[in-house]
Amino acid sequence: MPESCDLPAGSLRLEWVDNLRVAVVAGVIVVHTATGYLTGFADWYYDELTPRELWATVLSFPIVAGGLFGLGPLFFLAGWFAAPSLARRGPGGFAASRLLRLGVPLAFFVVAVQPAADFVGSRTDEVRPTFLEALADTEFAALWFVLALLVFSLAYAGLRRLRPATARPPARLGLVLAVAALAIGVLSLLVWQWWAWNSEALASARPGEWPQGAVLFVLGAHAGETGWLDRLPRRAERRLGWVALAATIATVAMFAALEARDQAAAVLDEASGWPTAAFAVLDGVVAVSLTLWVITWFRRRWPAHGPLIGKAARGSYATYLLHPLTLTSVMALLHPVPAAPEVKFVVVSVIGVVACFLVGYAVTRLPYVRRIL
């Protein structure tokens, strides 16, 4: 997520990475807008939930799928960029840079952005906490992703200090990806025994989603150290797409069957029964295949951009950091407008994406801030 100049050796600026980052952050904003107006699948700082039940049914899977797999490419790319950065800076320098560029924004979010978004979003509620009351209940919320990246980055630095990377013969790619998918499934199943996928434990640090993020980060670091992503053959890309499609269809079918028996929520919220094991397996397969297919699609189909996307990409990290407060402010300002939630969802999705990226880019122009964000 953070803007990085630590590209793989021999690379120019990778504009396809900018395009991917902007698309993912825009998708996050739209999903959070839908959460506030249409589905109520997860908590948001402001909600106006009075739509027809049809919308909640139709949008439930896309939103869950976005939560499950939407950040996968960013975890992979974070590991991919981490490998050359650590090789250039050394483990100590790399850890220090991650503490600055991930730890400082994370702390700012927890003590300022999160309570401010709670404060703004509750102005239309019967119970309206003060800023200090909101601060007392602050949490990581959307920045669980940054917290996870910080932990993974520091662990990677520690590993490479104890065991420096060495030249090694390339492993069979199919085996590497199969092991990664299996690792996600096994680790997820173990973690879900304590914290289900949808758990808000540990100040909403989303521990149930960490196994997938950790394995994708490691997979990206492995690609950065060995260079196999640049050698990925076209036929492998097509196979990844077909595997992702088949596993996604299987996931949809499983959850549709579970929903018909009112058991889908139990898998996400309680991690109970055999469906949880099946969910863990599918989670690993889809996460690995879909992440790599999306990355290869952007590399081949959208390799360049103009100045507008370039500016949006430059501010994408700040956009993600500040979007809870910016989007909630837009939603609260439109509260008096007499329109159906479905209409507001469309309007706020457009206004919210533009406003969040404008704020994000503007913040990166501030002195000193640009060095972090």
Backbone hydrogen bonds, N-H to C=O, Kabsch-Sander energy under -0.5 kcal/mol:
donor,donor_aa,acceptor,acceptor_aa,energy
7,L,5,C,-1.8
11,S,8,P,-1.9
15,E,13,R,-1.2
16,W,303,P,-0.5
17,V,14,L,-0.8
18,D,14,L,-1.1
19,N,15,E,-2.2
20,L,16,W,-2.3
21,R,17,V,-2.7
22,V,18,D,-2.6
23,A,19,N,-2.2
24,V,20,L,-2.5
25,V,21,R,-2.4
26,A,22,V,-2.5
27,G,23,A,-2.1
28,V,24,V,-2.2
29,I,25,V,-2.0
30,V,26,A,-2.2
31,V,27,G,-2.5
32,H,28,V,-2.3
33,T,29,I,-1.9
34,A,30,V,-2.4
35,T,31,V,-2.0
36,G,32,H,-1.5
37,Y,33,T,-1.6
38,L,34,A,-3.0
39,T,34,A,-2.0
40,G,35,T,-0.8
48,E,36,G,-2.8
50,T,37,Y,-0.5
50,T,48,E,-1.2
55,W,52,R,-1.1
56,A,52,R,-0.9
57,T,53,E,-2.0
58,V,54,L,-3.0
59,L,55,W,-2.7
60,S,56,A,-0.9
61,F,57,T,-0.6
63,I,59,L,-2.1
64,V,60,S,-2.5
65,A,61,F,-3.4
66,G,62,P,-2.2
67,G,63,I,-2.3
68,L,64,V,-2.5
69,F,65,A,-2.9
70,G,65,A,-0.5
70,G,66,G,-1.9
72,G,69,F,-1.1
75,F,71,L,-2.0
76,F,72,G,-2.3
77,L,73,P,-2.6
78,A,74,L,-2.2
79,G,75,F,-1.8
80,W,76,F,-2.3
81,F,77,L,-2.8
82,A,78,A,-1.6
83,A,79,G,-1.5
85,S,81,F,-1.6
86,L,82,A,-2.9
87,A,83,A,-2.0
88,R,84,P,-1.9
89,R,85,S,-2.8
90,G,86,L,-2.6
93,G,89,R,-0.6
94,F,90,G,-2.7
95,A,91,P,-2.5
96,A,92,G,-2.3
97,S,93,G,-2.2
98,R,94,F,-2.2
99,L,95,A,-2.3
100,L,96,A,-1.8
101,R,97,S,-2.8
102,L,98,R,-2.4
103,G,98,R,-1.3
104,V,99,L,-1.1
104,V,100,L,-0.6
106,L,102,L,-1.8
107,A,103,G,-2.4
108,F,104,V,-2.4
109,F,105,P,-2.5
110,V,106,L,-2.2
111,V,107,A,-2.1
112,A,108,F,-1.8
113,V,108,F,-1.2
114,Q,109,F,-3.1
116,A,112,A,-1.9
117,A,113,V,-2.7
118,D,114,Q,-2.2
119,F,115,P,-2.5
120,V,116,A,-2.7
121,G,117,A,-2.6
122,S,118,D,-1.3
123,R,120,V,-1.4
125,D,122,S,-1.7
128,R,126,E,-0.7
134,A,130,T,-2.3
135,L,131,F,-2.6
136,A,132,L,-1.9
137,D,133,E,-0.8
137,D,134,A,-0.6
138,T,135,L,-1.5
140,F,203,A,-2.7
141,A,203,A,-0.6
143,L,140,F,-2.4
144,W,141,A,-1.8
145,F,142,A,-0.9
147,L,143,L,-2.3
148,A,144,W,-2.7
149,L,145,F,-2.2
150,L,146,V,-2.4
151,V,147,L,-2.3
152,F,148,A,-2.9
153,S,149,L,-2.6
154,L,150,L,-2.4
155,A,151,V,-2.3
156,Y,152,F,-2.4
157,A,153,S,-2.4
158,G,154,L,-2.4
159,L,155,A,-2.4
160,R,156,Y,-2.4
161,R,157,A,-1.4
162,L,158,G,-1.8
163,R,159,L,-3.0
176,V,172,R,-2.2
177,L,173,L,-2.6
178,A,174,G,-2.1
179,V,175,L,-2.5
180,A,176,V,-2.1
181,A,177,L,-2.5
182,L,178,A,-2.5
183,A,179,V,-2.7
184,I,180,A,-2.3
185,G,181,A,-2.1
186,V,182,L,-2.8
187,L,183,A,-2.7
188,S,184,I,-2.5
189,L,185,G,-2.2
190,L,186,V,-2.0
191,V,187,L,-2.8
192,W,188,S,-2.9
193,Q,190,L,-1.1
194,W,191,V,-1.9
195,W,191,V,-2.9
198,N,268,L,-2.8
199,S,196,A,-2.0
204,S,200,E,-1.5
205,A,201,A,-1.6
206,R,201,A,-0.6
209,E,206,R,-2.0
210,W,207,P,-1.1
213,G,209,E,-1.6
214,A,210,W,-3.2
215,V,211,P,-2.3
216,L,212,Q,-2.3
217,F,213,G,-2.2
218,V,214,A,-2.4
219,L,215,V,-2.7
220,G,216,L,-2.3
221,A,217,F,-2.5
222,H,218,V,-2.6
223,A,219,L,-2.1
224,G,220,G,-2.4
225,E,221,A,-2.1
226,T,222,H,-2.1
227,G,223,A,-2.6
230,D,227,G,-0.5
231,R,227,G,-0.6
231,R,228,W,-0.5
232,L,229,L,-1.1
237,E,233,P,-1.5
238,R,234,R,-2.0
239,R,235,R,-2.2
240,L,236,A,-2.4
241,G,237,E,-2.0
242,W,238,R,-2.1
243,V,239,R,-2.7
244,A,240,L,-2.7
245,L,241,G,-2.3
246,A,242,W,-2.6
247,A,243,V,-2.7
248,T,244,A,-2.2
249,I,245,L,-2.4
250,A,246,A,-2.2
251,T,247,A,-2.1
252,V,248,T,-2.7
253,A,249,I,-2.7
254,M,250,A,-2.3
255,F,251,T,-2.5
256,A,252,V,-2.5
257,A,253,A,-2.3
258,L,254,M,-2.3
259,E,255,F,-2.8
260,A,256,A,-1.8
261,R,257,A,-0.7
261,R,258,L,-0.9
262,D,259,E,-1.6
263,Q,258,L,-3.1
264,A,258,L,-0.5
267,V,263,Q,-1.2
267,V,264,A,-0.5
268,L,264,A,-1.4
269,D,265,A,-3.0
270,E,266,A,-2.3
271,A,266,A,-1.3
272,S,266,A,-0.5
276,T,273,G,-1.2
277,A,273,G,-0.6
277,A,274,W,-0.7
278,A,274,W,-1.8
279,F,275,P,-2.7
280,A,276,T,-2.3
281,V,277,A,-2.0
282,L,278,A,-2.5
283,D,279,F,-2.5
284,G,280,A,-1.9
285,V,281,V,-2.1
286,V,282,L,-2.9
287,A,283,D,-2.4
288,V,284,G,-2.0
289,S,285,V,-2.2
290,L,286,V,-2.8
291,T,286,V,-0.5
291,T,287,A,-1.6
292,L,288,V,-2.0
293,W,289,S,-2.1
294,V,290,L,-2.8
295,I,291,T,-2.2
296,T,292,L,-2.5
297,W,293,W,-2.4
298,F,294,V,-2.4
299,R,295,I,-2.1
300,R,296,T,-2.0
301,R,297,W,-3.2
302,W,298,F,-1.5
310,G,306,G,-1.9
311,K,307,P,-2.3
312,A,308,L,-2.3
313,A,309,I,-3.0
314,R,310,G,-2.1
315,G,311,K,-1.6
316,S,313,A,-1.3
319,T,315,G,-2.6
320,Y,316,S,-2.5
321,L,317,Y,-2.4
322,L,318,A,-2.4
323,H,319,T,-1.7
325,L,322,L,-0.6
326,T,322,L,-2.4
327,L,323,H,-2.9
328,T,324,P,-1.7
329,S,325,L,-2.0
330,V,326,T,-2.0
331,M,327,L,-2.4
332,A,328,T,-2.6
333,L,329,S,-2.3
334,L,330,V,-1.5
335,H,332,A,-1.2
337,V,334,L,-1.1
339,A,337,V,-1.7
344,K,340,A,-2.5
345,F,341,P,-2.6
346,V,342,E,-1.5
347,V,343,V,-2.4
348,V,344,K,-3.3
349,S,345,F,-2.0
350,V,346,V,-1.7
351,I,347,V,-2.8
352,G,348,V,-3.2
353,V,349,S,-1.9
354,V,350,V,-1.9
355,A,351,I,-3.1
356,C,352,G,-2.8
357,F,353,V,-2.0
358,L,354,V,-2.3
359,V,355,A,-2.6
360,G,356,C,-2.4
361,Y,357,F,-2.7
362,A,358,L,-2.4
363,V,359,V,-2.3
364,T,360,G,-1.5
365,R,361,Y,-0.6
365,R,362,A,-1.1
366,L,363,V,-1.6
369,V,367,P,-2.2
370,R,366,L,-1.8
371,R,368,Y,-1.0
372,I,368,Y,-0.6
372,I,369,V,-1.6
373,L,369,V,-2.9
